[in-house]
Amino acid sequence: MKRVNPAVPMSILLILLIAVPTPRASGQTSDRNLDPRLSLPDVPNSEVITVEVPPALNTPAPAQGIAEADSETTPVIATATMPAPNNSFDIPITVRNHSDRSTVGAQDIQAVIIDCQRAFNRASLTIQQVFNIQPPPGGSASAVTGGDAHGVGPAVLTFAGFRAGLLARFSLDPDTWDNPDFGATRENMAGCNVELVFTGSLRGDGRLRALANGSVRASVRQRFPSITLIP
């Protein structure tokens, strides 16, 4: 009688176990931006190893009609930041009102618009959802666009009581236009334009940049009223 090698059935069993897909747990999302288990924890910038960022992402072009000199010298009236690490799928945005530095004085932030048409190395991202909204202390906030799981296009939030010196936080679920379960990272958000509307005449915008310390930041500069710089 021919003896069967016992290692052969075991090899077949291992192949079958690898080939059979593991069922997804109930309630588990396939979108990595919404699954906190897949996001790396935030760490202080001082603990992050310096990474090389492609020039196209590190120094995005200035807004249309704004000279490079103007872009670097007009007042910073707000900031939008994401902490390190920039390869995390968790996309938290912190916006701080610095309008007291503007030429018209302190004004409340009325709306924040985040347009990612030029993000993801200009391949474009759409904001499917805005969640975990934390309004400024004593104020209120709501998502006008991106307030449900079926939103597309820019993220639009409105605020009340968002005074100078205060901050607000919210999280985004950015995806590609052809894949609603795409797992964008914070670094992929480099190139998004952050536009601010204030309750008075003040307006500003700035682009998110991936920085060498692992964070992602936009310096929102005053665009209106326009400023005439003296050479």
C-alpha positions as CSV (number, residue, x, y, z in Angstrom):
1,M,0.0,0.0,0.0
2,K,1.3,3.5,-1.0
3,R,1.8,5.7,2.1
4,V,0.4,9.3,2.0
5,N,2.8,12.0,3.1
6,P,1.0,13.7,6.1
7,A,2.5,17.0,5.2
8,V,0.5,17.2,2.0
9,P,-3.0,17.5,3.5
10,M,-1.7,20.1,6.0
11,S,-0.3,22.2,3.1
12,I,-3.7,22.0,1.3
13,L,-5.5,23.1,4.5
14,L,-3.2,26.1,4.9
15,I,-3.8,27.2,1.3
16,L,-7.6,27.0,1.9
17,L,-7.4,29.0,5.1
18,I,-5.5,31.8,3.3
19,A,-7.8,31.9,0.3
20,V,-11.0,32.1,2.3
21,P,-11.8,35.8,3.1
22,T,-12.4,36.7,6.7
23,P,-16.0,38.0,7.2
24,R,-16.1,41.7,8.3
25,A,-17.4,42.3,11.8
26,S,-20.8,43.8,12.1
27,G,-20.6,47.6,12.0
28,Q,-17.0,47.7,10.8
29,T,-16.5,50.2,8.1
30,S,-14.3,49.7,5.0
31,D,-13.4,53.4,5.0
32,R,-10.1,53.7,6.8
33,N,-10.8,57.4,7.7
34,L,-13.7,56.3,9.8
35,D,-12.0,53.3,11.5
36,P,-10.0,54.6,14.6
37,R,-8.3,51.2,14.9
38,L,-6.3,51.9,11.7
39,S,-5.2,55.4,12.6
40,L,-1.8,56.0,14.2
41,P,-1.9,58.0,17.5
42,D,-1.0,61.7,17.4
43,V,2.4,62.4,18.8
44,P,4.1,65.7,19.7
45,N,6.1,67.2,16.8
46,S,9.3,67.0,18.9
47,E,9.0,63.2,18.8
48,V,8.5,62.8,15.1
49,I,11.3,61.9,12.8
50,T,11.9,64.4,10.0
51,V,10.5,63.3,6.7
52,E,11.2,64.5,3.2
53,V,8.2,66.0,1.5
54,P,7.8,66.4,-2.3
55,P,8.3,70.0,-3.3
56,A,4.9,70.1,-5.0
57,L,3.2,69.3,-1.6
58,N,5.5,71.3,0.6
59,T,5.3,74.6,-1.2
60,P,1.9,74.8,-3.0
61,A,1.3,77.7,-5.5
62,P,-0.1,80.9,-4.1
63,A,-3.8,81.8,-4.6
64,Q,-4.6,83.1,-8.1
65,G,-4.0,86.8,-8.4
66,I,-1.8,86.9,-5.2
67,A,1.9,87.5,-5.8
68,E,4.3,85.3,-3.8
69,A,5.5,88.4,-1.8
70,D,2.0,89.3,-1.0
71,S,1.3,85.7,0.1
72,E,4.1,85.9,2.6
73,T,3.6,89.4,4.0
74,T,-0.2,89.8,4.4
75,P,-1.5,89.2,8.0
76,V,-2.2,85.7,9.1
77,I,-5.8,86.0,10.4
78,A,-6.3,82.3,11.2
79,T,-4.6,78.9,11.2
80,A,-5.8,75.4,10.3
81,T,-3.7,72.5,11.6
82,M,-3.4,68.8,11.8
83,P,-0.8,67.2,14.2
84,A,1.8,64.6,13.3
85,P,2.0,61.9,12.1
86,N,1.0,62.9,8.5
87,N,0.5,59.2,7.5
88,S,-2.5,58.8,9.8
89,F,-5.9,58.1,8.3
90,D,-7.6,60.2,11.1
91,I,-8.2,63.7,9.7
92,P,-8.7,66.2,12.6
93,I,-8.7,69.9,11.8
94,T,-8.1,72.6,14.4
95,V,-9.0,76.2,13.3
96,R,-7.9,79.1,15.4
97,N,-9.2,82.7,14.9
98,H,-6.3,85.3,14.7
99,S,-8.4,88.1,13.2
100,D,-7.1,90.5,15.8
101,R,-4.0,90.6,13.6
102,S,-6.0,91.9,10.6
103,T,-6.1,95.5,9.3
104,V,-9.8,95.7,10.3
105,G,-9.5,94.3,13.8
106,A,-11.0,91.3,15.5
107,Q,-14.1,89.7,13.8
108,D,-16.0,86.4,14.4
109,I,-15.5,83.5,12.0
110,Q,-18.8,82.9,10.3
111,A,-17.9,80.1,7.9
112,V,-15.0,77.7,7.1
113,I,-14.8,76.2,3.6
114,I,-12.2,73.5,2.9
115,D,-11.9,72.8,-0.9
116,C,-9.6,69.9,-1.8
117,Q,-9.8,70.2,-5.6
118,R,-6.0,70.6,-5.7
119,A,-5.2,68.1,-3.0
120,F,-3.8,64.6,-3.3
121,N,-1.0,65.8,-5.6
122,R,-3.7,67.7,-7.6
123,A,-5.7,64.5,-8.3
124,S,-8.5,66.0,-6.2
125,L,-10.3,64.8,-3.1
126,T,-14.0,65.2,-2.1
127,I,-15.1,65.6,1.5
128,Q,-17.7,62.8,2.1
129,Q,-18.4,63.6,5.7
130,V,-17.8,66.1,8.5
131,F,-18.0,64.7,12.1
132,N,-16.8,65.1,15.7
133,I,-17.5,68.8,15.5
134,Q,-16.4,70.7,18.6
135,P,-17.5,74.4,18.5
136,P,-15.6,77.2,20.1
137,P,-16.2,77.7,23.9
138,G,-19.6,79.3,24.3
139,G,-20.3,79.2,20.6
140,S,-22.0,76.8,18.2
141,A,-21.1,75.0,14.9
142,S,-22.8,72.9,12.3
143,A,-21.8,71.3,9.0
144,V,-23.7,72.7,6.0
145,T,-22.0,70.5,3.5
146,G,-20.6,67.1,4.5
147,G,-23.0,66.8,7.4
148,D,-24.1,63.3,6.3
149,A,-22.4,60.2,5.0
150,H,-23.4,61.0,1.4
151,G,-21.8,64.5,1.0
152,V,-19.5,65.4,-1.9
153,G,-17.4,68.4,-2.7
154,P,-15.9,70.9,-0.3
155,A,-16.6,70.8,3.5
156,V,-18.6,73.9,4.7
157,L,-19.1,74.7,8.3
158,T,-20.9,77.7,9.9
159,F,-20.2,79.1,13.4
160,A,-21.7,81.5,15.9
161,G,-19.6,83.0,18.7
162,F,-16.2,82.1,17.0
163,R,-14.4,85.1,18.4
164,A,-10.7,86.1,18.0
165,G,-8.4,83.9,20.1
166,L,-10.8,80.9,20.1
167,L,-10.5,77.6,18.3
168,A,-12.8,74.9,17.0
169,R,-12.2,71.3,16.0
170,F,-13.8,68.9,13.6
171,S,-12.9,65.7,11.6
172,L,-13.2,65.0,7.9
173,D,-13.6,61.9,5.8
174,P,-11.9,62.8,2.5
175,D,-12.2,60.3,-0.4
176,T,-11.4,60.2,-4.1
177,W,-14.3,61.0,-6.4
178,D,-14.3,57.4,-7.7
179,N,-13.8,55.6,-4.4
180,P,-16.0,56.5,-1.4
181,D,-14.0,54.1,0.8
182,F,-10.6,55.6,-0.1
183,G,-8.3,56.0,2.9
184,A,-6.8,59.5,2.6
185,T,-3.9,60.5,4.9
186,R,-3.2,63.9,6.4
187,E,-0.4,64.3,4.0
188,N,-2.8,63.7,1.1
189,M,-4.7,66.8,2.3
190,A,-1.7,69.1,1.4
191,G,-3.0,71.4,-1.3
192,C,-6.5,71.8,0.2
193,N,-7.6,75.5,0.2
194,V,-9.0,76.7,3.6
195,E,-11.3,79.7,3.1
196,L,-12.7,81.8,5.9
197,V,-15.7,84.2,6.0
198,F,-15.9,86.5,8.9
199,T,-19.0,88.3,10.2
200,G,-17.7,91.7,9.0
201,S,-15.8,92.5,5.8
202,L,-12.8,90.3,6.5
203,R,-12.1,87.4,4.2
204,G,-9.0,85.1,3.9
205,D,-7.6,81.8,2.6
206,G,-4.6,79.6,2.7
207,R,-3.4,76.2,1.5
208,L,-2.6,73.2,3.7
209,R,1.1,72.3,3.6
210,A,2.8,69.1,4.8
211,L,5.7,70.2,7.0
212,A,8.9,68.4,7.7
213,N,8.0,67.8,11.4
214,G,5.1,65.6,10.4
215,S,2.3,68.1,10.9
216,V,0.0,69.7,8.2
217,R,-0.8,73.4,8.4
218,A,-2.4,76.3,6.6
219,S,-1.7,79.9,7.4
220,V,-4.9,81.7,6.4
221,R,-3.9,85.2,5.2
222,Q,-6.0,88.3,4.7
223,R,-7.4,88.7,1.2
224,F,-10.1,91.3,1.7
225,P,-10.0,94.1,2.4
226,S,-7.0,94.0,0.1
227,I,-3.7,95.4,1.3
228,T,-1.4,97.7,-0.7
229,L,2.1,96.9,0.3
230,I,4.7,99.7,0.3
231,P,8.0,98.5,-1.4
